[in-house]
Amino acid sequence: MRIVAYVLLVALLSVACASVKTAPGPNVANPSLRATLLKMEAADQKVRMQALAQFKKTGDQMTIPMLWILWRMNSVDKTNTKRMRGIVDKYGWPGKTLVGTDGAGAAFLLVQHADRDTPFQKKCLPLLQKAAEEGEASKSDMAYLTDRIRVADGQKQLYGTQCSWKDTVVEMDPIEDSLHVDERRAEVGLEPLDVYMRATKFAIRHASSMNPGSPVYDSLKEIYGPYFKDEDSLKK
């Protein structure tokens, strides 16, 4: 997998749909922690949007600006991972009651992008699974992190959430018991695999015009149909 192509995969879907932030609400136990998580998420997304913008300009050429962005992304991810380790050690998994739905989503995204610290991701997975069972986290987030860890370990994924770029073509990484993957996806609230892959490939083909409110964006919503939700961005 070429480095810039990988950057496209992790950055493009970050901005394919708008991520709607909600107000803290009266039931958020720790609004300060929520604000911290959202700030960390914003830094994560900013550098990935920069990578996408550079890709739109120069394609898969390894330019000096792209090298700088990759260095910056590495720095942001290291900082966020270090802070997330401290947060998890202190609070356990930051669930919806503690930090709100968007705060919990931000916590997942930051752990999902902690790819340089797979042991930390593995530590978080059972915490996220328990939170999802208790309604404190998203089951789909649990599915994404499960697959991320399995692929990193060279295993087949369970839910079909992880893709690779091979010879300019986006392909799904191997799936265990692929005949029943849509059943597993439905159990965690994910769209059918065919819908997911069609939307992913469509978004990549139209990267240069994938902006909320654009005709291309509306076409993406049509592909997703009832599975498209503005509050559930494709940044996972």
C-alpha positions as CSV (number, residue, x, y, z in Angstrom):
1,M,0.0,0.0,0.0
2,R,1.5,3.3,-1.0
3,I,1.7,5.9,1.8
4,V,-0.2,8.6,0.1
5,A,-3.0,6.1,-0.9
6,Y,-3.2,5.1,2.7
7,V,-3.5,8.8,3.7
8,L,-6.4,9.1,1.3
9,L,-8.2,6.2,2.9
10,V,-7.9,7.5,6.4
11,A,-8.6,11.1,5.4
12,L,-11.1,11.1,2.7
13,L,-13.9,9.5,4.6
14,S,-13.2,11.9,7.4
15,V,-14.9,14.6,5.4
16,A,-17.3,12.7,3.3
17,C,-20.1,13.5,5.7
18,A,-20.6,16.3,8.1
19,S,-20.1,15.3,11.8
20,V,-22.8,17.1,13.8
21,K,-21.8,18.3,17.3
22,T,-24.5,18.4,19.9
23,A,-24.7,20.6,23.0
24,P,-23.4,19.0,26.2
25,G,-26.9,18.7,27.7
26,P,-27.8,18.5,31.4
27,N,-26.8,14.9,31.8
28,V,-23.2,15.1,30.8
29,A,-21.3,14.3,34.0
30,N,-17.9,15.8,32.9
31,P,-18.3,18.6,30.4
32,S,-14.7,19.6,30.8
33,L,-13.5,16.1,29.7
34,R,-16.0,16.2,26.8
35,A,-14.5,19.5,25.7
36,T,-11.0,18.0,25.9
37,L,-12.0,15.0,23.8
38,L,-13.7,17.2,21.1
39,K,-10.6,19.4,20.9
40,M,-8.4,16.4,20.4
41,E,-10.8,15.0,17.8
42,A,-10.7,18.4,16.0
43,A,-6.9,18.2,15.8
44,D,-7.1,14.7,14.5
45,Q,-9.5,15.7,11.8
46,K,-7.7,18.9,10.8
47,V,-4.5,17.2,9.8
48,R,-6.4,14.5,7.9
49,M,-8.4,17.2,6.0
50,Q,-5.0,18.8,5.2
51,A,-3.8,15.5,3.8
52,L,-6.9,15.2,1.7
53,A,-6.5,18.7,0.4
54,Q,-2.9,18.0,-0.6
55,F,-3.9,14.8,-2.3
56,K,-6.5,16.7,-4.4
57,K,-3.6,18.9,-5.6
58,T,-0.9,16.4,-6.3
59,G,-2.4,13.0,-6.3
60,D,-0.2,10.2,-4.9
61,Q,3.1,12.1,-5.5
62,M,5.3,12.2,-2.4
63,T,5.7,16.0,-2.3
64,I,7.5,18.0,0.4
65,P,4.1,19.4,1.6
66,M,2.7,15.9,1.9
67,L,5.8,14.7,3.8
68,W,5.2,17.6,6.2
69,I,1.6,16.7,6.6
70,L,2.5,13.0,7.3
71,W,5.0,14.1,9.9
72,R,2.4,16.4,11.5
73,M,-0.2,13.6,11.5
74,N,2.2,11.3,13.2
75,S,2.9,14.0,15.8
76,V,-0.8,14.7,16.4
77,D,-1.6,11.0,16.8
78,K,1.2,10.4,19.2
79,T,0.1,13.3,21.4
80,N,-3.6,12.2,21.3
81,T,-2.7,8.6,22.1
82,K,-0.6,9.6,25.1
83,R,-3.5,11.8,26.4
84,M,-6.0,9.0,25.8
85,R,-3.9,6.6,27.8
86,G,-4.1,9.0,30.7
87,I,-7.9,9.5,30.3
88,V,-8.6,5.8,30.1
89,D,-6.4,5.1,33.1
90,K,-8.3,7.7,35.1
91,Y,-11.9,7.3,34.0
92,G,-12.1,4.0,32.2
93,W,-13.9,4.2,28.9
94,P,-15.4,7.7,28.5
95,G,-19.1,6.8,27.9
96,K,-22.1,8.8,26.9
97,T,-23.1,9.6,30.5
98,L,-19.7,10.9,31.3
99,V,-18.9,12.9,28.1
100,G,-22.0,12.9,25.9
101,T,-22.6,11.0,22.7
102,D,-20.2,13.1,20.7
103,G,-17.6,12.9,23.4
104,A,-17.8,9.1,23.5
105,G,-17.6,9.1,19.7
106,A,-14.5,11.3,19.8
107,A,-12.9,8.9,22.4
108,F,-13.5,6.0,20.0
109,L,-12.0,7.9,17.0
110,L,-8.8,8.8,18.9
111,V,-8.3,5.2,20.0
112,Q,-9.1,4.0,16.5
113,H,-6.3,6.2,15.2
114,A,-3.8,5.0,17.8
115,D,-2.4,2.5,15.3
116,R,1.2,2.9,16.6
117,D,0.1,1.6,19.9
118,T,-1.9,-1.6,19.2
119,P,-1.4,-2.8,22.9
120,F,-3.3,0.3,24.0
121,Q,-6.1,-0.4,21.4
122,K,-6.3,-4.0,22.7
123,K,-6.6,-2.7,26.3
124,C,-9.5,-0.4,25.2
125,L,-11.4,-2.9,23.3
126,P,-13.0,-4.8,26.2
127,L,-13.8,-1.5,27.9
128,L,-15.5,-0.3,24.7
129,Q,-17.3,-3.6,24.3
130,K,-18.7,-3.4,27.9
131,A,-19.7,0.2,27.4
132,A,-21.5,-0.7,24.2
133,E,-23.4,-3.5,26.0
134,E,-24.5,-1.0,28.6
135,G,-25.6,1.6,26.0
136,E,-22.7,3.9,26.9
137,A,-21.0,3.6,23.5
138,S,-21.8,2.7,19.9
139,K,-21.8,-1.0,18.9
140,S,-20.6,0.1,15.5
141,D,-17.6,1.8,17.1
142,M,-16.8,-1.5,18.9
143,A,-17.0,-3.3,15.5
144,Y,-14.6,-0.9,13.9
145,L,-12.0,-1.2,16.7
146,T,-12.4,-5.0,16.7
147,D,-11.6,-5.1,13.0
148,R,-8.7,-2.6,13.3
149,I,-7.0,-4.7,15.9
150,R,-7.5,-8.0,14.0
151,V,-6.2,-6.6,10.7
152,A,-3.1,-5.2,12.6
153,D,-2.5,-8.7,14.0
154,G,-2.7,-10.3,10.5
155,Q,-6.1,-11.8,11.3
156,K,-9.3,-11.7,9.2
157,Q,-11.8,-9.0,10.2
158,L,-15.3,-9.8,11.5
159,Y,-17.4,-6.9,10.4
160,G,-15.8,-5.8,7.1
161,T,-14.9,-2.2,8.1
162,Q,-11.2,-2.1,7.0
163,C,-10.0,-1.6,3.4
164,S,-6.7,-1.5,1.7
165,W,-5.5,0.2,-1.5
166,K,-4.1,-2.4,-3.9
167,D,-2.9,-1.4,-7.4
168,T,-5.0,1.8,-7.4
169,V,-8.1,-0.2,-6.4
170,V,-9.8,-0.1,-3.0
171,E,-10.3,-3.7,-1.7
172,M,-11.9,-5.1,1.4
173,D,-9.4,-6.8,3.7
174,P,-10.2,-10.5,4.2
175,I,-13.3,-11.3,6.3
176,E,-13.8,-14.3,8.5
177,D,-17.0,-16.2,7.7
178,S,-17.8,-13.7,4.9
179,L,-21.1,-15.3,4.1
180,H,-22.6,-14.0,7.4
181,V,-20.9,-10.7,7.6
182,D,-24.0,-8.7,6.8
183,E,-25.8,-10.4,9.7
184,R,-22.9,-9.4,12.0
185,R,-23.0,-5.9,10.6
186,A,-26.7,-5.6,11.2
187,E,-26.3,-6.7,14.8
188,V,-24.1,-3.6,15.5
189,G,-26.1,-1.2,13.4
190,L,-23.9,-1.1,10.3
191,E,-25.2,-0.9,6.7
192,P,-24.8,-3.9,4.4
193,L,-21.3,-4.5,3.1
194,D,-22.2,-3.8,-0.5
195,V,-23.7,-0.4,0.4
196,Y,-20.6,0.4,2.5
197,M,-18.2,-0.5,-0.3
198,R,-20.2,1.3,-3.0
199,A,-20.2,4.5,-0.9
200,T,-16.5,4.2,-0.1
201,K,-15.5,3.8,-3.8
202,F,-17.8,6.5,-4.9
203,A,-16.4,8.9,-2.3
204,I,-12.8,8.2,-3.4
205,R,-13.7,8.7,-7.1
206,H,-15.2,12.0,-6.3
207,A,-12.8,13.3,-3.6
208,S,-12.3,16.7,-5.3
209,S,-16.0,17.6,-5.0
210,M,-17.0,15.8,-1.8
211,N,-18.4,18.6,0.2
212,P,-21.6,18.8,2.3
213,G,-24.5,20.2,0.2
214,S,-22.8,19.4,-3.1
215,P,-24.5,17.2,-5.8
216,V,-21.8,14.6,-5.3
217,Y,-22.5,14.6,-1.5
218,D,-26.2,14.2,-2.2
219,S,-25.4,11.3,-4.5
220,L,-23.5,9.6,-1.7
221,K,-26.6,10.0,0.6
222,E,-28.6,8.3,-2.1
223,I,-26.2,5.3,-2.2
224,Y,-26.5,5.0,1.6
225,G,-30.3,5.5,1.5
226,P,-31.9,4.9,4.9
227,Y,-28.4,4.0,6.3
228,F,-27.0,7.6,5.9
229,K,-27.0,9.7,9.0
230,D,-25.4,13.1,9.1
231,E,-24.4,12.7,12.7
232,D,-22.5,9.5,11.9
233,S,-19.5,10.7,9.9
234,L,-17.5,8.3,7.8
235,K,-14.2,9.1,9.6
236,K,-13.8,5.7,11.2
